[in-house]
């Protein structure tokens, strides 16, 4: 699983990098319906975007 941070602000980029390093261990090998991230690597905002994207993927796959 590859997660690519895109932020240009150093603080945001650091948070995205920490998220990118932590998220594979939380989602790889899990049932997609069981994945719902809350707080990852001290970041509570990036998981919301991840969860939103995951919901869109699930909707597209089922429809």
C-alpha positions as CSV (number, residue, x, y, z in Angstrom):
1,X,0.0,0.0,0.0
2,X,1.4,3.4,-1.0
3,X,0.3,6.6,0.6
4,X,1.7,9.8,-1.0
5,X,1.6,13.0,1.0
6,X,0.9,16.1,-1.1
7,X,1.0,19.0,1.4
8,X,3.4,21.9,0.8
9,X,3.2,23.3,4.3
10,X,5.9,21.7,6.5
11,X,3.5,21.1,9.4
12,X,0.8,19.5,7.2
13,X,3.5,17.5,5.4
14,X,4.9,16.1,8.6
15,X,1.4,15.1,9.7
16,X,0.7,13.4,6.4
17,X,4.0,11.6,6.5
18,X,3.2,10.2,9.9
19,X,-0.2,9.2,8.7
20,X,1.3,7.5,5.6
21,X,3.7,5.5,7.8
22,X,1.0,4.4,10.3
23,X,-2.0,3.6,8.1
24,X,-0.9,0.5,6.3
25,X,-0.7,-1.5,9.6
26,X,-4.3,-0.4,10.3
27,X,-5.9,-1.4,7.0
28,X,-3.8,-4.0,5.1
29,X,-5.5,-7.4,5.4
30,X,-8.7,-6.0,6.9
31,X,-12.1,-6.3,5.5
32,X,-13.0,-3.0,3.8
33,X,-16.3,-2.9,5.8
34,X,-14.3,-3.1,9.1
35,X,-12.0,-0.1,8.3
36,X,-12.9,3.2,9.9
37,X,-10.0,5.2,11.1
38,X,-10.3,7.6,14.0
39,X,-7.0,9.0,15.2
40,X,-3.8,7.9,13.4
41,X,-0.3,9.0,14.5
42,X,-1.7,11.8,16.6
43,X,-3.7,13.2,13.7
44,X,-7.5,13.4,13.8
45,X,-8.2,15.2,10.5
46,X,-6.4,13.1,7.9
47,X,-8.3,9.9,8.8
48,X,-11.6,11.7,8.1
49,X,-10.4,12.3,4.5
50,X,-9.3,8.7,4.2
51,X,-12.6,7.4,5.5
52,X,-14.5,9.7,3.1
53,X,-12.4,8.3,0.2
54,X,-13.0,4.8,1.4
55,X,-16.8,5.3,1.4
56,X,-16.7,6.7,-2.2
57,X,-14.7,3.6,-3.3
58,X,-17.2,1.3,-1.6
59,X,-20.1,3.1,-3.2
60,X,-18.5,2.9,-6.7
61,X,-17.7,-0.7,-6.3
62,X,-21.2,-1.7,-5.3
63,X,-23.0,0.4,-7.9
